[in-house]
């Protein structure tokens, strides 16, 4: 394993530039936190049942039963968020 941090950074930036179409900083800030979504929200997001912004808002609901109900209702009516 190389300890050339500058070279590794350039390699990561090159991967994001060519494959991900987003900056690595944006990926770390906006996409990695999605891995910490509750299972039902992550599944709904992966299925396309709810938008990204709705998943983040629903994550704020701490009551699991209420969150699941809101998520399910959002899937039925295709929630849109401003």
Secondary structure, 3 states (H helix, E strand, C coil): CCCCHHHHHHHHHHHHHHHHCCCHHHHHHHHHHHHHCCHHHHHHHHHCCCCHHHHHHHHCCCCHHHHHHHHHHHHHHCCCCC
